[in-house]
Structures are given as structure tokens and as C-alpha cells.
Amino acid sequence: MTLDRDLPDSTWNRYLQLYGKHYRIYRDEIGIWTIKAKYGMIQPYSITKKLLVASYEFRSKNQKTFFLKRFKDFDIKITQEGVMGVSLCFNDCFLKKHVKELGIYRKYKISETELQRRTELLVKARQKKRDGHC
């Protein structure tokens, strides 16, 4: 059985890019793809066990307490807890079910008609700029 530490970096990056279709992902300062959330970020914890870790920083203790009360009945493991921050470990299927509770930012979905309308506006704006109108 392959351990997570033996997996190449490209495997870790591909794993989280699967979520890029539905959620906003970005690359952090050390090069790991992360899912953007309201209070922090979500990163892969173990690919072989399909676990993710969410690291959150809150503005107040009350905000953190209120956030954790939402998950008292769920199968979430608190891996690290500080005064204003918390790290949660959970299965990746939990992510799909509880997007709102985790505060994950979704990608915008634009309909075909809206995309066509925006394209037409962009063409008109470029035409005006090319003709010398402000």
C-alpha cells in the first residue's frame, strides 16, 4: 500500500483540482491547491483515505463557538484547536453534502444567454474604444 508521503506532488495537486469545477480554488504560497472558504481554506490531508483538512481563523471566540456548534452531530475530527482558530479533518464526501456549513465559495455559473449578453457588451465596448469614443 502506498503511503501519502510517497505520492508525488503532482498527485496532490490533481486531487484537489477535481474540485475546481465546482468551487473556487487557488494555489497558496507553498504551491498546494486549496479550496477557498469564508473563514480559511481546505486542503487535502490524506489521499489514500480520502480525507480533507479545513483550517479556519475566526475574528472572535463567539464566532468560532457558533461555527463548531453546527458540526457537533457530524463525523468531524477536530485535529487542532486554538483560541481563535480550528482545524477540522473530514471525509471528502462530507464536503459535497455540507458546502454551506463549511462556508465554501462556489464558482459562478453563467447561463448561455448571460454569457452571450456579456460577450455582446464586450464587443460593443471594444468597438467604441477602437473608434476613439470614451
C-alpha positions in Angstrom: 0.0 0.0 0.0 1.3 3.4 -0.9 1.6 6.0 1.8 0.6 9.6 1.3 4.2 10.8 1.9 5.4 8.6 -1.0 3.0 10.2 -3.5 4.4 12.8 -5.9 3.4 16.5 -5.6 1.6 16.3 -8.9 -0.8 13.7 -7.5 -1.7 16.0 -4.6 -2.4 18.9 -7.0 -4.5 16.8 -9.3 -6.6 15.6 -6.4 -7.7 19.0 -5.4 -8.1 20.3 -8.9 -11.0 17.8 -9.3 -13.0 20.2 -7.1 -12.1 23.2 -9.3 -15.1 22.6 -11.4 -17.5 23.5 -8.6 -15.6 25.5 -6.0 -13.1 28.4 -6.1 -9.6 27.0 -5.8 -6.3 28.8 -5.6 -2.6 28.0 -5.2 -1.2 29.0 -1.8 2.3 30.3 -1.0 3.9 26.8 -0.9 2.2 25.7 -4.1 -0.6 23.5 -2.8 -4.0 23.9 -4.4 -6.6 24.9 -1.8 -10.3 25.4 -1.7 -11.3 28.9 -0.7 -13.7 29.2 2.2 -15.2 32.0 4.2 -13.0 31.7 7.3 -10.0 29.9 5.8 -9.0 27.1 3.5 -9.5 23.4 2.8 -6.6 21.2 1.7 -6.0 17.5 1.1 -5.0 15.7 4.3 -4.8 12.1 3.1 -5.4 11.0 -0.5 -5.4 7.3 0.3 -8.0 7.7 3.0 -9.8 10.5 1.1 -9.6 13.0 3.9 -9.5 16.7 3.8 -8.5 19.3 6.4 -10.1 22.7 6.9 -8.1 25.4 8.6 -10.2 28.3 9.9 -9.3 31.5 11.6 -12.2 33.5 13.2 -12.5 37.1 14.3 -13.8 36.2 17.8 -14.3 33.3 20.2 -18.0 33.5 19.8 -17.8 33.1 16.1 -15.7 30.0 16.5 -18.1 28.6 19.1 -21.1 29.2 16.9 -19.3 27.6 13.9 -18.4 24.4 15.9 -22.0 24.0 17.2 -23.1 23.3 13.7 -20.9 20.2 13.5 -21.4 18.6 16.9 -23.6 15.9 15.4 -21.4 15.1 12.4 -18.4 12.9 12.0 -15.7 15.5 12.1 -12.5 15.2 13.9 -11.0 18.4 15.4 -7.3 18.0 14.8 -6.1 21.3 16.3 -8.0 24.0 18.3 -6.7 27.4 19.3 -8.2 30.5 20.9 -9.5 31.9 17.6 -8.7 29.1 15.1 -9.6 25.5 14.5 -8.6 22.7 12.1 -11.1 20.1 11.1 -10.5 16.7 9.4 -13.3 15.1 7.5 -14.0 12.7 4.6 -14.3 14.2 1.1 -18.0 13.1 0.8 -18.8 15.4 3.7 -17.6 18.3 1.7 -20.2 17.8 -1.0 -23.0 17.5 1.4 -22.2 20.4 3.7 -20.8 23.2 1.4 -23.0 25.9 3.1 -22.0 24.9 6.6 -18.3 24.9 5.8 -18.5 28.3 4.1 -17.0 27.2 0.8 -17.1 29.7 -2.1 -18.7 28.2 -5.2 -17.7 29.1 -8.7 -20.1 31.3 -10.5 -22.3 29.6 -13.1 -23.2 31.7 -16.0 -26.1 30.7 -18.3 -25.6 30.6 -22.1 -27.9 33.7 -22.6 -26.0 35.7 -19.9 -22.7 34.7 -21.5 -23.9 35.8 -24.9 -25.2 39.1 -23.5 -21.9 39.8 -21.8 -20.0 39.0 -25.0 -22.1 41.4 -27.0 -21.5 44.2 -24.4 -17.7 43.5 -24.5 -17.7 43.7 -28.3 -19.6 47.0 -28.3 -17.2 48.4 -25.7 -14.1 47.4 -27.7 -15.7 48.8 -30.8 -16.2 52.2 -29.1 -12.7 52.2 -27.8 -11.3 51.4 -31.3 -13.4 54.2 -32.8 -12.0 56.7 -30.3 -15.0 57.2 -28.2 -14.5 57.2 -24.4 
